Amino acid sequence: MAIDVDFLVIGSGLAGLNAALRLAEHGRVAVVTKRNLGDSNTSWAQGGIATVIGSDDSIETHLADTLAAGAGLCNEAAVRSIVGDGPQAIERLVALGVAFDRNEAGFDLTREGGHSRRRVLHTADMTGREIARALETAALATTGITVLRDHIAVDLITTKKLGLGDQRCLGAYVLDSTRGEVHTVRAKATLLASGGAGKVYLYTSNPDVATGDGVAMAYRAGARVANMEFFQFHPTCLYHPQARTFLISEALRGEGGVLRRRDGTAFMKDVHPAGDLAPRDIVARAIDHELKRTGDDYVVLDMTRLDPAFTVQHFPNIHATCLALGIDITKTPIPVVPAAHYMCGGVQTDVRGATSIRGLWAAGEVGCTGLHGANRLASNSLLEAAVVSERAARDMVGYARESGTPVELPEWDAGSSVDPDERIVVAHNWDEVRRAMWSYVGIVRSDKRLERAHTRLQALELEIREYYWNVKVFHDLIELRNLATVANLIVRCARARRESRGLHFNIDVPETREEWCRDTVVSA
């Protein structure tokens, strides 16, 4: 079946829905979401969104904090541009119905690791859920937006793939996961807002939908991809068999939480001048070091010295979730471990979300604007998604007006593929990819580990590719294919970078080298 729209948005988090709402003012919009609108990394974001609001803050200070966290690899012009538009982005979110917490002075601002000021707006410890709620409500009330639930994009359609010479994006092939049918979606302009790829690792704070689909599709289409070696591990995910993906927000440390060994001794003060408020890469490596040194399964985050009423009021979701698991965080330190959290690299774009392929934009975690550099500053991600998606929508409208006569697109060709008879292959390969990444391409790397990962993942990708082209596509297979592609891109970038910087730490090249103060860019 063919679907003809003006604008195609792949993803339904903050970036996708914010753009879709703008685009709907100018044409027909199709939003592709793998499950429901609320199934996105945005919904799982706890801490908040960073922007300059407080009287003691400034764009220059936020800029400086971001550059410091980015370990010399941020694009300063991009940082200044995105940080500078932060206040306007907040105004738009509030206008769309997002209810940030307030106090008698205005917005209730908190502080997280790497920030020198209180500048993080939040809704208790469920900020992302509140943003997703407001945008979903607005999108469902907008007649120009068609939501394709339980649909997953298979591949982008480009003029190059059709043999038409120049490289433009014309839409995408999209699988209706419920019916097993692949639709041809033709669009004048396409936005990738598909989020991150945390599921490429065995342990992650991300939801199941975070399988790197946008990066993989863009790479296969020929777009430039950058800095995939910089994958951020959140220092503190709950260590509990019933809640392996539950995030313990950085805001807890911002409000006075202390990391301790299991014997009760604090250790971050010996690692970094900022102690427990050090940037995430440093905290994650410190915890990783402690676990390897002691053989313990976890360290603890201690909130017990804070006023219990304050803790419950500011972190109701974390308190309730932990309490249901038998942990009263007002009385007992929280067992935590690092887990894969945020992809700082992605499809390379400018500050307006434009990729190296005309007609294709990317916004949110899937994109790499240069804001994060080698390490993302906490709560800058929602800021980037809000600002860049707004800009991308404006550009897409202008591009669509000048796009000319639409190109006829071929229907999806299943060829001689057959129904899969053994889907267990997918589960086994999925597990192998994630275990290889966790074992060899984690917080601390080495040349030998990266070489092992390269050898195994290359073989796995070939196996997956052969299986993919011989069976009819289905949801899990599409995700596995994308996951394997992203895993190989991370390893490719990590092997290329001959230094340690930010989130990429290789024990065989532990120093930071000035000649490597540049992006790692790859393309198909």
ABEGO torsion letter per residue (X at the ends): XBBBBABBBBEABAAAAAAAAAAAAAEBBBBBBABBAABBAAAABAAEBBBBABAABBAAAAAAAAAAAAGGABBAAAAAAAAAAAAAAAAAAAAAGBBBBBBAAEBBBBBBBGBABBABBBBEAAAAAAAAAAAAAAAAABAABBBBBGBBBABBBBAAAAGAGBBBBAEBBBBBAAAGBBBBBBBABBBBAAEBAAAABABBABBAABAGAAAAAAAAAGBBBBGAABBBBBABBBBBAABAABBBBAAAAAAGBBBBBAAGBBAAAAABAAEAABBAAAAAAAAAAAAAAAGBABBBBBAAABBAAAAAAABAAAAAAAAAAGBBAAABBBBBBBBBABBABEBBBBAAGBBABBGBBBBEAABBAGAAEABBBBGAAAAAAAAAAAAAAAAAAAAAAAAEBBBBBBBBBAEABBBBABAAAAAAAAAAAAAAAAAAABABBBAAAAAAAAAAAAAAAAAAAAAAAABBBBAAAAAAAAAAAAAAAAAAAAAABBBBBEABBBAABABBBAAABBBBBBBX
